[in-house]
Amino acid sequence: MFERFTTDARLIVVNSQAHARRLGHNHIGCEHLLLSLASLDDTIGQTIRDAGATPSAVEATIQRLVGGGRLFEGIDRAALAAIGIDLDLVRQQVEAQFGLTQAPARPRRRRWRRRRTCGHEPGRIALTPRAKKLLEISLREALAQRSKHIGTEHVALAMIRMNDSLAGEILSVLGVSPAALRTNILGRHRQAG
Amino acid sequence: MKMTAEITDGAVSKDPDVGLRAVAALRAMAEQLENLQVDNARAAGWSWQEIALRLGLSKQTVHRKHRKRTGGR
């Protein structure tokens, strides 16, 4: 499937796996692909960041929408300290009792509840069906532009096209307009290439 | 207790930035603790009614909020 991907486009998938693992998730979803795209060290990454989807903002939104991170992660500890609550102390107490460090995942909304990973191999985190679809659409984006290779810009355009994905939801939470982002990516890419 | 005094301090803080952020953080913390405790109670075989009684909520409210995560009926 990845024969036509450029090195950078392949790196998006590789980095997504690292992001998923770091966040304690057992799947690679569109949200992790978005996080990798926003972290890209090229004009595409810059365009996405300029639109307001910085890696830290994307990650914070993933934490909020998906959960599953460390217990109490993302909670404003300084605000609690101001009223005399030591969040780390509370966590220590909880972990001493329950012996766990993962926050219970937030209940997913119905349309994501049935999401499951497929093609799983032991030791590797699998792509969700929707993330696979996104990569397939990036091939179509490349063909539409008569490009022989699938580059980071095609993955980005596919991500924008998948407006019913968690990535789309995150962009809308961050106030990023998909249409404007698409125009900017196409514009920047033409300038660059 | 020193901690109690400090909590009162924060709660009556006239600075809205301090006060509001503290309330939001407390709510987020309470939310996660509630999930943890409800999961634990369900795993220990508690009924929704028994859990709701302790939380001071109706059993329908508790069930609606937690059934998806715990997978309980």
Chai-1 contact restraints between the chains, C-beta under 6 A:
chainA,res_idxA,chainB,res_idxB,connection_type,confidence,min_distance_angstrom,max_distance_angstrom,comment,restraint_id
A,I75,B,A25,contact,1.0,0.0,6.0,A-B,restraint_1
A,I75,B,A28,contact,1.0,0.0,6.0,A-B,restraint_2
A,I75,B,M29,contact,1.0,0.0,6.0,A-B,restraint_3
A,D76,B,R21,contact,1.0,0.0,6.0,A-B,restraint_4
A,D76,B,A25,contact,1.0,0.0,6.0,A-B,restraint_5
A,A79,B,R21,contact,1.0,0.0,6.0,A-B,restraint_6
A,A79,B,A22,contact,1.0,0.0,6.0,A-B,restraint_7
A,A79,B,A25,contact,1.0,0.0,6.0,A-B,restraint_8
A,L80,B,A25,contact,1.0,0.0,6.0,A-B,restraint_9
A,A82,B,G10,contact,1.0,0.0,6.0,A-B,restraint_10
A,A82,B,V18,contact,1.0,0.0,6.0,A-B,restraint_11
A,A82,B,A22,contact,1.0,0.0,6.0,A-B,restraint_12
A,I83,B,I7,contact,1.0,0.0,6.0,A-B,restraint_13
A,I83,B,G10,contact,1.0,0.0,6.0,A-B,restraint_14
A,I83,B,A22,contact,1.0,0.0,6.0,A-B,restraint_15
A,G84,B,M3,contact,1.0,0.0,6.0,A-B,restraint_16
A,G84,B,E6,contact,1.0,0.0,6.0,A-B,restraint_17
A,G84,B,I7,contact,1.0,0.0,6.0,A-B,restraint_18
A,A103,B,Q32,contact,1.0,0.0,6.0,A-B,restraint_19
A,P104,B,N35,contact,1.0,0.0,6.0,A-B,restraint_20
A,P104,B,D39,contact,1.0,0.0,6.0,A-B,restraint_21
A,P107,B,K68,contact,1.0,0.0,6.0,A-B,restraint_22
A,P107,B,R69,contact,1.0,0.0,6.0,A-B,restraint_23
